[in-house]
């Protein structure tokens, strides 16, 4: 099973959201949407949407939002 691993760290407590979007900007899945304590974290995406369906191969965007920090990265999902 192929997975994308996302590592992140928080220096102080805060709300974290990590979501995956397709090339059209439609939300595919939410990986994290929670208040998180300071520390190092790891989350995996196995290429499934919010309903558990396998997504098509292609380009996706992972967006991470925390207080004071926003990040977006392109993810290429290959089957």
MDTraj code that builds the backbone (N, CA, C; nanometers):
import mdtraj as md
import numpy as np

residues = "UNK UNK UNK UNK UNK UNK UNK UNK UNK UNK UNK UNK UNK UNK UNK UNK UNK UNK UNK UNK UNK UNK UNK UNK UNK UNK UNK UNK UNK UNK UNK UNK UNK UNK UNK UNK UNK UNK UNK UNK UNK UNK UNK UNK UNK UNK UNK UNK UNK UNK UNK UNK UNK UNK UNK UNK UNK UNK UNK UNK UNK UNK UNK UNK UNK UNK UNK UNK UNK UNK UNK UNK UNK UNK UNK UNK UNK UNK UNK".split()
xyz = np.array([
    [0.0856, -0.1178, 0.0000],
    [0.0000, 0.0000, 0.0000],
    [0.0896, 0.1234, 0.0000],
    [0.0674, 0.2097, -0.0972],
    [0.1447, 0.3330, -0.1049],
    [0.0809, 0.4393, -0.0170],
    [0.1668, 0.5145, 0.0531],
    [0.1192, 0.6204, 0.1408],
    [0.2098, 0.7411, 0.1263],
    [0.1525, 0.8568, 0.1464],
    [0.2297, 0.9795, 0.1577],
    [0.2394, 1.0123, 0.3051],
    [0.3605, 1.0348, 0.3522],
    [0.3815, 1.0642, 0.4927],
    [0.4088, 1.2140, 0.5080],
    [0.3390, 1.2765, 0.6015],
    [0.3543, 1.4187, 0.6285],
    [0.4010, 1.4345, 0.7724],
    [0.5166, 1.4975, 0.7897],
    [0.5707, 1.5256, 0.9225],
    [0.5512, 1.6734, 0.9516],
    [0.5144, 1.7045, 1.0750],
    [0.5037, 1.8449, 1.1136],
    [0.5296, 1.8590, 1.2632],
    [0.5632, 1.9811, 1.3024],
    [0.5923, 2.0094, 1.4428],
    [0.5226, 2.1381, 1.4826],
    [0.4784, 2.1441, 1.6055],
    [0.4171, 2.2643, 1.6604],
    [0.4952, 2.3093, 1.7828],
    [0.5360, 2.4367, 1.7870],
    [0.6102, 2.4863, 1.9030],
    [0.5196, 2.5214, 2.0207],
    [0.3905, 2.5405, 1.9920],
    [0.2949, 2.5737, 2.0978],
    [0.1594, 2.5158, 2.0610],
    [0.0680, 2.5014, 2.1565],
    [-0.0635, 2.4439, 2.1253],
    [-0.1365, 2.5286, 2.0215],
    [-0.2138, 2.4620, 1.9376],
    [-0.2912, 2.5365, 1.8392],
    [-0.3757, 2.4462, 1.7528],
    [-0.4684, 2.5076, 1.6818],
    [-0.5553, 2.4373, 1.5878],
    [-0.4759, 2.4043, 1.4624],
    [-0.4820, 2.2796, 1.4189],
    [-0.4120, 2.2354, 1.2985],
    [-0.5131, 2.1751, 1.2029],
    [-0.5050, 2.2166, 1.0759],
    [-0.5829, 2.1481, 0.9730],
    [-0.4899, 2.1127, 0.8587],
    [-0.5004, 1.9877, 0.8158],
    [-0.4265, 1.9399, 0.6992],
    [-0.5291, 1.8737, 0.6089],
    [-0.5436, 1.9295, 0.4893],
    [-0.6431, 1.8805, 0.3948],
    [-0.5786, 1.8568, 0.2590],
    [-0.6384, 1.7669, 0.1826],
    [-0.5909, 1.7361, 0.0482],
    [-0.6979, 1.7822, -0.0496],
    [-0.6530, 1.8525, -0.1555],
    [-0.7418, 1.9051, -0.2597],
    [-0.6988, 1.8512, -0.3954],
    [-0.7950, 1.8352, -0.4854],
    [-0.7592, 1.7946, -0.6213],
    [-0.7189, 1.9172, -0.7029],
    [-0.6856, 1.8964, -0.8273],
    [-0.6340, 2.0025, -0.9132],
    [-0.7380, 2.1124, -0.9387],
    [-0.8662, 2.0799, -0.9221],
    [-0.9721, 2.1805, -0.9425],
    [-1.0021, 2.2588, -0.8155],
    [-0.9371, 2.2219, -0.7048],
    [-0.9596, 2.2909, -0.5780],
    [-1.0651, 2.2269, -0.4904],
    [-1.1202, 2.1127, -0.5342],
    [-1.2208, 2.0414, -0.4543],
    [-1.1515, 1.9641, -0.3431],
    [-1.2035, 1.9765, -0.2202],
    [-1.1456, 1.9041, -0.1071],
    [-1.1669, 1.7545, -0.1262],
    [-1.0587, 1.6788, -0.1139],
    [-1.0632, 1.5340, -0.1287],
    [-1.0775, 1.4677, 0.0082],
    [-0.9956, 1.5118, 0.1033],
    [-1.0016, 1.4532, 0.2361],
    [-0.9411, 1.5470, 0.3394],
    [-0.9819, 1.5271, 0.4626],
    [-0.9253, 1.5978, 0.5767],
    [-0.8405, 1.4983, 0.6539],
    [-0.7122, 1.5285, 0.6667],
    [-0.6216, 1.4394, 0.7402],
    [-0.6140, 1.4759, 0.8874],
    [-0.6165, 1.6058, 0.9169],
    [-0.6120, 1.6541, 1.0551],
    [-0.7002, 1.7773, 1.0637],
    [-0.7802, 1.7867, 1.1663],
    [-0.8568, 1.9071, 1.1974],
    [-0.8846, 1.9043, 1.3470],
    [-0.7835, 1.9460, 1.4233],
    [-0.7917, 1.9289, 1.5681],
    [-0.6990, 2.0269, 1.6385],
    [-0.7237, 2.0465, 1.7647],
    [-0.6325, 2.1246, 1.8478],
    [-0.5206, 2.0297, 1.8910],
    [-0.3962, 2.0737, 1.8732],
    [-0.2809, 1.9865, 1.8933],
    [-0.1855, 2.0499, 1.9944],
    [-0.1299, 1.9671, 2.0826],
    [-0.0294, 2.0113, 2.1788],
    [0.1052, 2.0274, 2.1085],
    [0.1981, 2.0993, 2.1703],
    [0.3311, 2.1131, 2.1111],
    [0.3954, 1.9757, 2.0920],
    [0.4714, 1.9613, 1.9843],
    [0.5418, 1.8352, 1.9615],
    [0.5572, 1.8056, 1.8145],
    [0.6083, 1.6865, 1.7870],
    [0.6314, 1.6388, 1.6509],
    [0.5236, 1.5370, 1.6159],
    [0.4731, 1.5466, 1.4938],
    [0.3626, 1.4609, 1.4511],
    [0.3879, 1.4067, 1.3115],
    [0.3178, 1.2978, 1.2827],
    [0.3263, 1.2338, 1.1526],
    [0.1859, 1.1877, 1.1146],
    [0.1463, 1.2169, 0.9918],
    [0.0165, 1.1727, 0.9427],
    [0.0381, 1.1113, 0.8044],
    [-0.0435, 1.0101, 0.7718],
    [-0.0302, 0.9394, 0.6437],
    [-0.1556, 0.9613, 0.5598],
    [-0.1349, 0.9691, 0.4287],
    [-0.2470, 0.9697, 0.3351],
    [-0.2272, 0.8531, 0.2399],
    [-0.3246, 0.7638, 0.2370],
    [-0.3147, 0.6426, 0.1549],
    [-0.3825, 0.6577, 0.0197],
    [-0.4196, 0.7809, -0.0171],
    [-0.4812, 0.8015, -0.1483],
    [-0.6305, 0.7760, -0.1488],
    [-0.6938, 0.7933, -0.0346],
    [-0.8389, 0.7746, -0.0264],
    [-0.9067, 0.9067, 0.0067],
    [-1.0311, 0.9201, -0.0393],
    [-1.1065, 1.0417, -0.0102],
    [-1.1795, 1.0271, 0.1230],
    [-1.2605, 1.1279, 0.1581],
    [-1.3326, 1.1257, 0.2860],
    [-1.4309, 1.0091, 0.2978],
    [-1.4728, 0.9527, 0.1837],
    [-1.5667, 0.8402, 0.1854],
    [-1.4954, 0.7053, 0.1765],
    [-1.3607, 0.7076, 0.1764],
    [-1.2848, 0.5833, 0.1724],
    [-1.2584, 0.5306, 0.0330],
    [-1.2959, 0.6067, -0.0700],
    [-1.2742, 0.5629, -0.2085],
    [-1.1328, 0.5981, -0.2532],
    [-1.0732, 0.5078, -0.3296],
    [-0.9399, 0.5319, -0.3843],
    [-0.9471, 0.6437, -0.4883],
    [-0.8564, 0.7414, -0.4785],
    [-0.8557, 0.8511, -0.5752],
    [-0.7778, 0.8103, -0.6995],
    [-0.7977, 0.8836, -0.8065],
    [-0.7253, 0.8590, -0.9306],
    [-0.5821, 0.9071, -0.9179],
    [-0.4953, 0.8501, -0.9997],
    [-0.3585, 0.8996, -1.0065],
    [-0.3626, 1.0424, -1.0582],
    [-0.2734, 1.1265, -1.0088],
    [-0.2699, 1.2647, -1.0554],
    [-0.2084, 1.3582, -0.9540],
    [-0.2284, 1.4870, -0.9791],
    [-0.1721, 1.5917, -0.8951],
    [-0.2750, 1.6350, -0.7910],
    [-0.2300, 1.6451, -0.6673],
    [-0.3127, 1.6904, -0.5564],
    [-0.2340, 1.7956, -0.4790],
    [-0.3026, 1.8696, -0.3947],
    [-0.2380, 1.9711, -0.3132],
    [-0.2708, 1.9462, -0.1672],
    [-0.1678, 1.9428, -0.0839],
    [-0.1836, 1.9278, 0.0592],
    [-0.1690, 2.0674, 0.1188],
    [-0.2690, 2.1091, 0.1975],
    [-0.2651, 2.2397, 0.2626],
    [-0.2665, 2.2209, 0.4132],
    [-0.1717, 2.2874, 0.4791],
    [-0.1637, 2.2840, 0.6247],
    [-0.1832, 2.4255, 0.6761],
    [-0.2736, 2.4417, 0.7715],
    [-0.2997, 2.5715, 0.8333],
    [-0.2890, 2.5580, 0.9845],
    [-0.2110, 2.6493, 1.0434],
    [-0.2000, 2.6607, 1.1883],
    [-0.2010, 2.8099, 1.2188],
    [-0.2201, 2.8479, 1.3432],
    [-0.2120, 2.9903, 1.3751],
    [-0.0737, 3.0452, 1.3366],
    [-0.0721, 3.1416, 1.2484],
    [0.0531, 3.2049, 1.2091],
    [0.1325, 3.1316, 1.1031],
    [0.0819, 3.0191, 1.0501],
    [0.1571, 2.9439, 0.9500],
    [0.0612, 2.8756, 0.8545],
    [0.0795, 2.8998, 0.7255],
    [0.0029, 2.8327, 0.6202],
    [0.1015, 2.7785, 0.5182],
    [0.0747, 2.6566, 0.4718],
    [0.1683, 2.5896, 0.3822],
    [0.0903, 2.5071, 0.2821],
    [0.1357, 2.5081, 0.1572],
    [0.0745, 2.4240, 0.0541],
    [0.1853, 2.3548, -0.0227],
    [0.1636, 2.2252, -0.0524],
    [0.2619, 2.1498, -0.1287],
    [0.1918, 2.0609, -0.2293],
    [0.2509, 2.0516, -0.3471],
    [0.1987, 1.9639, -0.4509],
    [0.2360, 1.8200, -0.4177],
    [0.1396, 1.7292, -0.4353],
    [0.1609, 1.5869, -0.4129],
    [0.1193, 1.5155, -0.5396],
    [0.2060, 1.4319, -0.5925],
    [0.1710, 1.3536, -0.7107],
    [0.1403, 1.2127, -0.6637],
    [0.0151, 1.1713, -0.6851],
    [-0.0267, 1.0380, -0.6435],
    [-0.0167, 0.9438, -0.7628],
    [0.0634, 0.8389, -0.7461],
    [0.0860, 0.7409, -0.8524],
    [0.0317, 0.6071, -0.8051],
    [-0.0379, 0.5372, -0.8923],
    [-0.0906, 0.4053, -0.8561],
    [0.0015, 0.2965, -0.9010],
])
top = md.Topology()
chain = top.add_chain()
for i, resn in enumerate(residues, 1):
    res = top.add_residue(resn, chain, resSeq=i)
    for name in ("N", "CA", "C"):
        top.add_atom(name, md.element.get_by_symbol(name[0]), res)
traj = md.Trajectory(xyz[None], top)
